[in-house]
């Protein structure tokens, strides 16, 4: 099971159990999506996290670099990536909703200009 936990993580319940065992408080987490997902989802979870940001940055290729929306889109993506490294954006679904809606809106605005 050690290899399985490393590959697929301990899950949310496992995170609470581990945190309670070591810290006596199940609600404490690392405040970094990277480390939280490593514990919760293992190597697979970190792969999903990396794929999310790859997809987010890859969408920029559909934007015209001549328009300001490209810069705004890249800025939102970089802020989201930094925010995710330093805090837990995935624990705040409102944050993720804002990111998704704003990036989709910017992409659609840019496409409609061409």
C-alpha positions in Angstrom: 0.0 0.0 0.0 3.0 2.3 0.4 3.5 2.5 -3.4 -0.2 2.9 -4.0 -0.3 5.9 -1.5 2.7 7.4 -3.2 1.1 7.1 -6.6 -2.5 7.9 -5.7 -2.2 9.7 -2.4 -4.1 9.2 0.9 -7.3 11.0 -0.2 -9.0 13.8 1.8 -9.9 11.4 4.6 -6.4 10.2 4.8 -5.1 13.8 4.9 -7.4 14.4 7.9 -6.2 11.2 9.6 -2.5 12.0 9.0 -2.9 15.6 10.2 -4.7 14.5 13.3 -2.1 11.9 14.1 0.9 14.2 13.8 -0.6 17.6 14.6 -3.7 16.8 16.6 -5.7 19.0 14.3 -7.3 17.5 11.1 -8.1 20.9 9.6 -4.5 22.0 9.2 -3.0 21.7 5.7 0.1 23.0 3.9 -1.5 26.0 2.3 0.1 25.0 -1.0 -1.9 23.1 -3.6 1.2 21.3 -4.8 1.9 19.8 -1.3 -1.8 19.3 -0.5 -2.3 17.4 -3.8 0.9 15.4 -3.2 -0.6 14.2 0.1 -4.2 13.9 -1.2 -3.6 12.6 -4.7 0.0 11.4 -4.8 2.0 11.6 -7.9 -1.2 11.3 -10.0 -2.7 14.3 -8.2 0.4 16.4 -8.9 0.2 15.3 -12.5 -3.4 16.5 -12.7 -2.4 19.8 -11.1 0.4 20.3 -13.6 -1.9 19.3 -16.5 -4.4 22.0 -15.4 -1.7 24.7 -15.6 -0.3 23.3 -18.9 -3.9 23.5 -20.3 -4.4 27.0 -18.9 -1.1 28.4 -20.4 -1.6 26.4 -23.6 -4.9 28.3 -24.3 -2.9 31.4 -24.7 -1.8 30.2 -28.2 -5.3 30.9 -29.4 -5.1 34.5 -28.4 -3.7 37.2 -30.7 -0.5 38.7 -29.1 -1.5 42.0 -30.7 -4.4 42.5 -28.3 -4.3 43.4 -24.7 -6.4 40.3 -23.8 -3.3 38.2 -24.3 -1.4 40.1 -21.6 -4.3 40.0 -19.3 -4.8 36.2 -19.8 -1.1 35.5 -19.2 -1.2 37.7 -16.0 -4.3 35.9 -14.7 -2.6 32.5 -15.4 0.7 33.5 -13.7 -1.2 34.9 -10.7 -3.2 31.7 -10.4 -0.1 29.6 -10.6 1.6 31.7 -8.0 -1.5 31.7 -5.8 -1.7 28.0 -6.1 1.9 27.4 -5.1 1.7 29.7 -2.1 -1.9 29.1 -0.9 -4.6 26.7 -1.6 -6.6 27.9 -4.5 -8.3 24.5 -5.0 -9.7 24.8 -1.5 -11.4 28.0 -2.5 -13.8 27.0 -5.3 -14.8 30.7 -5.6 -11.2 31.5 -6.6 -11.2 28.7 -9.2 -14.6 29.8 -10.6 -13.3 33.4 -11.1 -10.2 32.1 -12.9 -12.1 29.8 -15.2 -14.8 32.4 -16.0 -12.3 35.2 -16.6 -10.0 33.2 -18.8 -12.9 31.9 -20.9 -14.3 35.4 -21.2 -11.0 36.9 -22.3 -10.5 34.1 -24.9 -14.0 34.6 -26.3 -13.5 38.4 -26.4 -10.3 37.9 -28.4 -11.8 35.4 -30.8 -14.8 37.7 -31.5 -12.4 40.5 -32.5 -10.8 38.5 -35.3 
